[in-house]
Amino acid sequence: MASDTQSVAQTERKAPRAVPASATPTAKRPAGGARWIVPAKIAVFIAAWYPLARIVLFGMTDRLGANPIEFITRSTGLWTLVFLCITLAVTPLRRLTGITALARFRRMLGLYAFFYATLHFTTYLWFDKWFDVAAILKDIGKRPFITVGFAAFMLLIALAVTSPRAMVRKLGRRWQSLHRAIYAIGGLAILHFWWMKAGKHDLILPKIYGAIMVALLGWRLIVWLRERGLKTR
């Protein structure tokens, strides 16, 4: 009996060794489909600097045109809108393709939208108005396209400040409600662009980006209505 007990004990001690060696490493390794995320995020990070690098290059080679301030203002404003559209496109692409990892690019793209919006506003604040607060407040009150543009920028600041993970944890459910302001920002940005170009009767780009924004926001509205209909059933 003693020998049988010892044999059982030895068998129990040896039992963990029977687990396949590949089990533990497999649990620690990330899924194979996620290996592309890091290099893809690096590529996106580098590519997102292209608009600023272009402005710097044009400035160094004297290719900013007759009105460099206007060139920088228009370029940074347009790229803000581009990054807003790309950010809003992440969720539809994620749902349509089933690639959930795309959501991991959304915060970085949104922060780049804020970055170029900051450059856009700083160019106006510094080189156009020379920090003349009175003149800026007068513009905000009397020029509708600046009014809506300023409102969009204020909302972007709120989203950028609350984008870190610590703020996500701190705000809880309120974080998601706050970040739905991205939809209002998209609409205000299009309105800002449209009214600014309407004065020069040049609405080709505003119509293109307006159509993109309508499609992106319309898709969300359709999904929301469908999900609401399913809940009521």
N, C-alpha and C positions, 0 to 999 in steps of 0.2 A: 504493500500500500504506500509506503514511504517513497519507494522508487517511482511508483506511478504518479504520485503527487509531484515529485521533482520533475518528472518528464512533462507533466502538464504545465508546470510553472515555466520550464525552459521553453516549451512550445509557445506559451503566451508571450514570453519576453521576445521571442524571435518573430512573432507574428507581424509586428509593424514593418519588419524588413521585407516582408512579402509584397508590400505595396510597390507597384511599378515605379521605377526611377523617374519616368517621364511625367508622372502625375503632378508632382510639386512644381517643377519648372514650368509646366504648361499653365498652371494657375497663375504664376507670376508674370508670364509673358503677355503683352497686350495682344489683342486680336490682330490677326494678319491684315485685316482690312483697314486697321487704324494706323498702319505704319506710314501711310502717305501723308498724314495730317501735319506732322512736324515740318517736313520739307515744303509742303504746300503753304503752310502759314509763313514760313521764311520767305518764300517766293512772293506771296501777297504783300508781306511787309516791305520788301525791297521795291516791288512794282509801284506801291502806293506813294513812293517818294518821287516818282517820275514827274508829276506836275510841278513840284517845287524845283527839282533839278532843271527842268526845262526853262523856268523863269530865270534862274540863276545863270544858266548858259546863255540865254538870250540877252541878259543884262551885261554879261562879260563880253559878248560879241556885238554889242550895240544893235540888237535886233528887236527891241521892245517897241519900235514904232515912234511916231511923232509925239504920242502921249503915253509915256511909260506907266504913269499912275493908273490911267484908264485900262491899259493892257493887263496890269497885275490885278486890278480890282475885278475885271471881267473874268480873267482866267481862274482866279481862286474861287469866285462865285460859282462859275460853271462846274468846277471840279467838286465843290461842296455838293451840288445837286447830283452829280454823277455818283458820288459815294453814298448819298442818301438813297438813291434808286437801287444801288447794289445791295445796300443793307436791307432794304425792304424786300428785295428779291430772294433773300436767303431762305425765309420760311416757305414760300411757295415752291422753291426748288427742292428743299428738304422733303416736303410732303409728296411732291410729284415723283421724285427719284427714289425716295426711301432711304437716302443717305443721311442718317441722323447726325453724323459728324459735321455736316455743314453748319450746324448751329454754333459750333465752336469758333467760326470766323466772324460771327455777327458783331460781337463787341468790338473787335479790332477795326472792322470796317466802319462802325458807327463812330469810333473815336477819331478815325481819319476824316470823317465828315465834319466832326467838330473842329479838328485841327485846321482844315482848309477854310471853314467858316470863320475861325479866329483870325487867320491871315487876311481873309476878305474884309472883316470888320476893322482890323488893325490898320490896313491900308487906307480905308476910308477915314478912320479916326485920326491917324497920324499925318499921312501925306496929303489927304484931301482937305481936312478941317484943322490940322495942326493943333489938335486937342482943345479946340474952341467948343467948350461944353454948351454955351448958349446957342451957337450955330447948329450944333448937333441936335439939341432939343427942339429947335425951330424946324429942322428938317424932319424929325420924327413926327412932329405934330402936323406939318403942312403937306408933306409928300407921302402919299399913301404907300408907294412901293417901299419906301424906307421904313415906314411904320410896321408893315407886315414882316419885312426882313429883320427888323430889330426884335420883334416878338418871337420869330422863329429862333433867333440866336439866343435869346434869354431861355427858351425852352431847351435848347441844345446844351446850354451850360448846366441846367438842372440834371439832364440825363448823363452828361459826362461826369459830374461830381458824384453821382450815385452809381456809377458803373462798376467800381471795384467790388470784389466778392464780399468784402466785409460789410459794405453797404447793402448788398443783396440780403445777407443774413440778418442785418439789423432791421431793415424795413419789412422783411417778410412778404406778405401778400400785397402790401402797399407798393412794393417795388414794381411789380408787374403792372399795377394800375397807373403808376407814374410813367412808366416807359411806354405806355400806349400813346403818350404824347408824340411819339415819332410819326404817327399818322397825321396829326395836326401840323407838325413841322414840315412834312412833305407837301401838304396842301399850301401852307404859307410860303414855302420856298418857290413853288410854281407860280403863285400869285405875284410874289416879288419879282420874279424873272419876267413874267408876262407884262406887268405894268411898266417895268423898266424898259423893255423892248418896244412896247406899244407906242411910246413917244417918238420912236424913230421908224415906226411902221415896218418893223423887222420881226415878224412873229414865227418864222420858220422853226427855229430851235425851241421856243416856248411851246409850240404846238406838238413837237416831237416828244419833248420831255413831259409835257402835260398828258399826252396819250399814254406814255409809259407809267406815269404816276396813277392815272385813272385805272389802268389795268391792274396795277399792283394793289391799290386800295379796294378796287371793285372785287378782286378775287377774295380778299379778306372778308368783305361784306357778305359775299355769297356763302363762304364757309361758315361764318357766324350765324347767318340766317338758317342754314341747313342744320347746324348743330343745335340751334335753339328749337327748331322744329322737331328734331329727334327727342329732345328732352321733354317737350310738351306731350309727346305721344306716350 
